[in-house]
Structures are given as C-alpha cells and as structure tokens.
Amino acid sequence: MRNILVVLSGPSGVGKGTIAKEIIRRRADMTLSVSCTTRAPRAGEESGREYFFITREAFEKKIADGGFLEYSEHFGNYYGTPKDFVNDCLKNKSVLLEIDVNGGLNVRRAHDGETVLIMIVPPSVEEIRHRLKMRNTESEEQIELRMERIKYELGKAPEYDYSVVNDDLETTIGEVMRIIDEEINK
C-alpha cells in the first residue's frame, strides 16, 4: 500500500463535496485536503474545515512564495491547494483533493505518478441546474455562470483517469472507493 493523491473534480453541484465527505468518513487511511480561498464563508462554514478563508493579499503572497500546488480564480475569488499542508498529510495518509479540473491537471503535473484523477459527472446538465437551484446559495446570474463552465469542465474528462456518473449517491461512493482501493494497492 502507498499514499497517493486522489483528485475529485466535476462541475459545481455534481455532488463531489458530499462524496468526498463520505469517503473520508469511511476511510481511516485518507484525509481531506483543505484548500485556501478568498471567497466569504457560506453559512455554517469554518476556516480550516471547509477552506482556509484568507484575504486576497495573503493569497497573492502565497502565490509569490510558491506555496500552492495549484491555484485559480473563479467567479472573482481565488482557490488554491496549499503545498505544505498536502505534503505533511501525505507522510501519514493518502490525501483526497476536491478541486476544479484545471487544478487537478496541475496537481498531476506536480506529482506525476502519485496522482489519480477522478471526474464526477452529472447524469444530465439539467440535473446540475436543478441541484444548484435547490442549494439556494447562488443568485440566478451565478448559476448561469456555473452552467456555462460545465461544458468546459466536462470536456476535460478524457484527461482524467476515471469518470463516474453520479446518478445514485451510494453507487457513486462505492465506485470511487473501489477505484481508490485499486490505486492504493498498485
């Protein structure tokens, strides 16, 4: 067995956060990476748990210092994976990263041979629109921006090692767990 980076990506609203939390709950051999962001916390979120919420200035300093495995800007906010945090976690456990498709591809370049990319895809684009509306955390304009990005993100699926359709949560979790087992035991 080896410790690996597992990247879980997919369009906003596809359920990757729920899947990631459930995998971490079920697997003592994995930990969830915590990303940094400049966006404001949503209701119930805590810094250091869902994200490290930092200022734009602090984020840009970390970029200049080479402190991220990957980072990007979406919808006016920065998101990034802190290099030291992930490397410290990898000493003891495999690490699950829940990040966007470009971030996943950048992490692969940084950790070639140690990174497994899994794309979570929706059963349909309309299902994503429905999930985003039900989440009730974004305006209609923000939802439309996210819908425009879906085509781009799904177009990156061929660059990922695996694609798993999330049409049944428990089945999807089981498939992702099977993939992780297979990859850890290579």
C-alpha positions as CSV (number, residue, x, y, z in Angstrom):
1,M,0.0,0.0,0.0
2,R,1.1,3.5,-0.8
3,N,-0.1,7.0,0.0
4,I,-1.5,8.8,-3.1
5,L,-3.2,12.0,-4.0
6,V,-6.7,11.4,-5.2
7,V,-8.3,14.3,-7.1
8,L,-12.1,14.5,-7.2
9,S,-13.3,17.0,-9.8
10,G,-16.6,17.8,-11.6
11,P,-19.0,20.7,-12.2
12,S,-20.4,22.7,-9.4
13,G,-23.5,20.9,-8.0
14,V,-22.5,17.4,-9.1
15,G,-22.1,16.2,-5.5
16,K,-18.4,15.9,-5.2
17,G,-18.4,17.6,-1.8
18,T,-20.9,15.1,-0.4
19,I,-18.9,12.2,-2.0
20,A,-15.6,13.5,-0.6
21,K,-17.0,13.8,3.0
22,E,-18.5,10.3,2.8
23,I,-15.2,8.8,1.6
24,I,-13.3,10.5,4.4
25,R,-15.8,9.3,6.9
26,R,-15.5,5.7,5.7
27,R,-11.7,5.5,5.2
28,A,-9.3,5.9,8.1
29,D,-6.4,5.7,5.6
30,M,-7.4,9.0,3.9
31,T,-7.6,12.7,4.8
32,L,-9.3,15.5,3.0
33,S,-7.1,18.4,1.9
34,V,-8.3,21.8,2.8
35,S,-8.0,24.5,0.1
36,C,-7.5,28.2,0.6
37,T,-10.0,30.7,-0.8
38,T,-10.6,34.4,-0.9
39,R,-14.4,34.0,-1.0
40,A,-16.5,34.7,2.0
41,P,-17.6,31.7,4.1
42,R,-21.1,30.3,3.5
43,A,-23.4,29.8,6.4
44,G,-22.0,27.1,8.7
45,E,-18.6,27.0,7.1
46,E,-15.5,27.3,9.3
47,S,-12.0,28.3,8.4
48,G,-9.7,25.3,8.5
49,R,-12.5,22.9,8.0
50,E,-14.2,23.6,4.6
51,Y,-11.5,26.0,3.5
52,F,-8.8,28.3,4.9
53,F,-10.5,31.6,4.3
54,I,-7.8,34.2,3.7
55,T,-7.5,37.7,2.3
56,R,-6.7,38.3,-1.4
57,E,-3.4,39.9,-0.2
58,A,-2.4,36.9,1.8
59,F,-3.4,34.6,-1.1
60,E,-1.3,36.6,-3.6
61,K,1.7,36.5,-1.2
62,K,1.4,32.7,-1.0
63,I,1.3,32.6,-4.8
64,A,4.5,34.7,-5.0
65,D,6.2,32.4,-2.4
66,G,5.3,29.2,-4.4
67,G,3.0,28.0,-1.6
68,F,0.4,26.3,-3.8
69,L,0.3,23.0,-5.7
70,E,-2.3,24.7,-7.9
71,Y,-4.5,27.8,-7.8
72,S,-7.0,29.5,-9.9
73,E,-9.5,32.3,-9.9
74,H,-13.2,31.6,-10.4
75,F,-16.1,34.0,-10.2
76,G,-13.9,36.7,-8.7
77,N,-12.3,34.6,-6.0
78,Y,-9.0,32.7,-5.7
79,Y,-8.9,29.0,-4.8
80,G,-5.7,27.0,-4.2
81,T,-4.2,23.9,-2.7
82,P,-1.6,24.7,-0.1
83,K,1.6,22.7,-0.9
84,D,2.9,22.3,2.7
85,F,-0.5,21.1,4.0
86,V,-0.8,18.3,1.4
87,N,2.8,17.2,1.7
88,D,2.5,17.0,5.5
89,C,-0.7,14.9,5.2
90,L,0.9,12.6,2.6
91,K,3.5,11.5,5.2
92,N,0.8,9.5,7.0
93,K,-2.2,9.0,4.8
94,S,-3.5,9.3,1.2
95,V,-5.0,12.7,0.5
96,L,-8.3,13.5,-1.2
97,L,-8.4,16.8,-3.0
98,E,-11.8,18.2,-4.1
99,I,-10.7,20.8,-6.7
100,D,-11.6,22.0,-10.2
101,V,-10.5,20.3,-13.4
102,N,-7.6,22.7,-14.1
103,G,-6.3,22.3,-10.6
104,G,-6.5,18.6,-10.9
105,L,-4.4,18.6,-14.1
106,N,-1.9,21.0,-12.4
107,V,-1.6,18.7,-9.4
108,R,-1.0,15.7,-11.7
109,R,1.9,17.7,-13.3
110,A,3.4,18.4,-9.9
111,H,3.0,14.9,-8.6
112,D,3.3,12.7,-11.7
113,G,2.7,9.0,-10.8
114,E,1.3,9.8,-7.4
115,T,-2.0,11.4,-8.5
116,V,-5.2,9.7,-9.5
117,L,-7.8,11.9,-11.2
118,I,-11.5,11.1,-10.8
119,M,-14.1,13.2,-12.6
120,I,-17.6,13.1,-11.1
121,V,-20.1,13.8,-13.9
122,P,-23.8,14.5,-13.7
123,P,-26.5,12.3,-15.2
124,S,-27.5,15.4,-17.2
125,V,-26.8,19.1,-17.4
126,E,-30.4,19.9,-16.4
127,E,-29.9,17.8,-13.2
128,I,-27.0,20.2,-12.3
129,R,-29.2,23.3,-12.8
130,H,-31.8,21.7,-10.5
131,R,-29.2,20.9,-7.8
132,L,-27.7,24.4,-8.0
133,K,-31.1,26.0,-7.6
134,M,-32.0,23.6,-4.7
135,R,-28.7,24.5,-2.9
136,N,-30.1,28.1,-2.7
137,T,-26.6,29.6,-2.2
138,E,-26.1,31.4,-5.6
139,S,-28.1,34.0,-7.5
140,E,-29.6,33.1,-10.8
141,E,-26.8,35.0,-12.5
142,Q,-24.2,33.0,-10.6
143,I,-26.0,29.8,-11.6
144,E,-25.9,30.8,-15.2
145,L,-22.1,31.5,-15.0
146,R,-21.7,28.0,-13.5
147,M,-23.8,26.4,-16.2
148,E,-21.6,28.0,-18.9
149,R,-18.5,26.4,-17.2
150,I,-20.0,22.9,-17.2
151,K,-19.3,22.3,-20.8
152,Y,-15.7,23.3,-20.4
153,E,-15.2,21.1,-17.3
154,L,-16.9,18.0,-18.8
155,G,-14.7,18.5,-21.9
156,K,-11.7,17.8,-19.7
157,A,-13.0,14.3,-18.7
158,P,-10.8,12.5,-21.2
159,E,-7.7,13.8,-19.5
160,Y,-8.8,12.2,-16.2
161,D,-8.1,8.6,-15.2
162,Y,-11.7,7.8,-14.4
163,S,-15.2,9.3,-14.9
164,V,-18.0,8.3,-12.6
165,V,-21.6,9.3,-13.2
166,N,-23.3,10.5,-10.0
167,D,-26.9,9.3,-10.7
168,D,-27.1,7.3,-7.4
169,L,-25.1,8.6,-4.5
170,E,-24.4,5.3,-2.8
171,T,-23.4,3.6,-6.0
172,T,-21.1,6.5,-6.9
173,I,-19.4,6.4,-3.5
174,G,-18.9,2.7,-3.9
175,E,-17.3,3.1,-7.3
176,V,-15.0,5.9,-6.1
177,M,-14.0,3.7,-3.1
178,R,-13.2,0.8,-5.4
179,I,-11.0,3.0,-7.6
180,I,-9.1,4.3,-4.6
181,D,-8.6,0.7,-3.3
182,E,-7.3,-0.4,-6.7
183,E,-4.9,2.6,-7.0
184,I,-3.5,2.4,-3.4
185,N,-2.7,-1.3,-3.8
186,K,-0.9,-1.0,-7.1
